[in-house]
Amino acid sequence: MNRRIIGYYNYTVVLTYLGMISACIGIFSAIEDKIWISIWCLMVAGLCDMFDGTVASTKPRDENQKRFGIQIDSLCDLVGFGVLPGVIVYTVSENKLTAAISAVFITLAAVIRLAYFNVLEENRQKEETGHRKSYLGVPVTTIAMLLPIVYVLHRNGILASTYCFQIAACVVGIGFLTPVYIKKPQLAGKIAIVILGLLEAFAMYFFGNS
C-alpha cells in the first residue's frame, strides 16, 4: 500500500513520541551542562512511557500496527532511558574514562534489554491476548526514578562524589540484564509510582537546583 508518509500516526503514539522529544531535549541540555533541565526531561520521558501503553490499548489495531507499536516504543525508550542517562552520567562526572565506560554500559544494556523484550513480546502476542503481566529484567524506566534521587542527593552534598552517577548507571544496567521476573504494576502500583514521582518532582524543584 502506498503511503504519503511512512509510519502510523494516531493518538496512540502521541505519548511515545512526546517522551522521545523530551529525551532529545534532555540530551541537548546535558551537552550544554544544563543537568537540572536534562533530569526533568528524563522524568517527563518516564511519565510518558508509563501511560503510553494504556493509551494505545484504547484503540483497536491491526497486526502491523501492533508490531509497529512494539518497535517504536522500544526505540524511543532507548533514547530516553539508555542514551539520555548515559549522556547525563558522562557530562556530570569528573573521571571521563570511567564515566564513558558506565555511560556506554547502560546504553548497551538498554539496547539488549529492549531488543530481547521485543522478541518476547511479539512471540507472546502470537500465543495469547491481553496485556503482559510481568517483565523479565528490570524495566528500563527504572533509571528515570533513580537518577533524579541521585542528582538531588549529590546537589545537596549527601553524595559528594560524581561516582554516584556512574554506580547508579552500572547497577541499573546490570538490572536490565538480570533474568528476574517483575510483576507489572496495576492501578495501585501506578498510583504509588506517580506519588513517588511527585515527591521527586518536589525535591527537584526545591532542592535540585540549589
N, C-alpha and C positions, 0 to 999 in steps of 0.2 A: 504494500500500500504506500503510495506517495504521500509525503507529509510536507507541509510548508516549513516546518522546523522539527528537528529531531527531539524526541523525548515525549514525556507525558506531563501535561500542565493542567492541574485542577487543585482544588483546595486541600487535597490530601497530602500534598508535598510541600505546602507553604511553610510549615514549621521546620521541616527538614532543611529547606533552602535558607530560611532565616537563621537557623543555627549555624550553617556553614558560612554565611555572610558575617555573622558575629565573630566567628572564629578567625576569618581573614582579617577583620578589623583588629582583633586581638593580636594577631601576628605582626601587623604593621605597627601597632602601638608598642609591642615588646621590642621590636627592632629600633624604635625611636626612644627606647628606655622609659616608656610610659607604662610601667609594670602594673600600676594600680588600675589603669584602664583595661589592660590585657586580662587581668584576673577577673574583672567584671564581665568582660566578653566571654571568658571561659564559663562563668556561671550562667550567663544567658544562653549559651550553646547547650549547656546541660539541661536547663529548663525546657528549651525547645525539644530536645531529644526525649525528655521524659513523657511528653504528651503527643508527639507526632504519630506514634503507633495507634494511640486511642483515636485520634482524628482520622487516620487512614482507614480504620476499621468501620467507620460510619458510612462508607460508600462502597457499593458492590464493584468489584474489579475483575477483569478477565485475567487469564493466566499470565500473559505478558506484563500486564500492569502490576501484578503481584511480584513477579520476578524483578521488574524494574525497581519496585519499592524496596526490595531487599538489598539490591545492589547500591542504589543511590543513598540509602540510609547509612550503609557501612562506609561508603566513600566519603560522605560528609562527616561521619564520626571520626574517620581517620584524620581529617583536617583539624577537627575540633578537639579531639582527645588523644591525638598522637603527635601531630606536628606542632600545634599551639603550645601544649605543655613543654615539649622539647625546646622550643624557641625561648619560652619563659625561663626554663631552667638554665639554659646556656647564657642568656642575657644577664641574669642576676648573679651568676656565680663568678667568683674571683679566679678559681683554678679552671682555666678554659679547657685543659686536657680532660680532666675527669668530668667536667660539665658536658663536653662533647660526647664522651662515652655514654653517660647516663641519658643524654638527650636522644642519641641515636638508638639506645636500647629501648626506651619507652615507645619510640616511634615504630621500631621494628616489631616489638611485642604487640603493639596495637594492630599492625598490618596482619601479622599471623593470626591473632585472635579474631579479627573481623573476617578474614578470608575463610577461616575454619568455621566460623558461625554461619557464613553464607552457605557453605556446603551442607551443614547440618540442617539449616532452616529449609532449604529447597527440598531436601530429602524428606523432612518432616511433613511439609505441606503436600507432598505426593501421597503420603501414607495416612494422614489424619487431617481433620478440620479443626477449627477453633484456634485459640491463642496458645502460644508457648507458655508452659507452666514453670519452667526453670531455665537457668543459664548454666552453661558449662564454662567455668572460669569466671574470674571477677569481671563484671561489666566495665567497659572502657570509660563509662561516665563517672566511675568512682573517683577519677583524678579531678573531676570538676567539684567534688565535695572536699577532697583532701587538700588540694593546693591552696585554696583560699585560707584555710586554717593555718597552714604552714606560713603563708605570707603574713597574716596578721600577727602571729607569734614572733616572726622574725622582725617585723617592723617595730614591735614593742620590746625588743631585746630579750625575749624569753628564749628564743632560739637564735643565738648570736651569729653563728657561722652560716654562710651560704651553702655549706654542705647539706644542710637540712633539706634543701630543694632537690639535690641530687639523690639523697637517700630516699626521699618520698617517691621520686620518679622510678627508682630501681625497685622499690618494694611493690609499687602498684604494677610495674611492668612484669614482675615475677607473678603477681596475682593474675594478670591477664592470661598467662600460660599455664597456670596450675589447674589440673583437671578436677576441680571440685564443683559439685552441683549447688547452685544458689537459687533458692526459690524466688520466682519473680514476684515483686511486691504487688499486692492487691490494693484496694482503696485505702485501707487503714495504713498500709506501708507507704503509699504515695503521700498521704497526708503527713505522716511523720517526716518523710524526706522534704516535703515542702516547708514544714515548720523548721527543720534544721537549716534549710536553705535561707529562710527568712532571718534566722539567728545569725547566719554567716553574713548575710547582706547588712544586717545591723552592725556587726563587728567590723565589716569592711568600711562602712560609711563613717563610723565614729572612731575607729582605732587603726584602720588600714592605711590611712593617708596622713598619719600624724608625723 
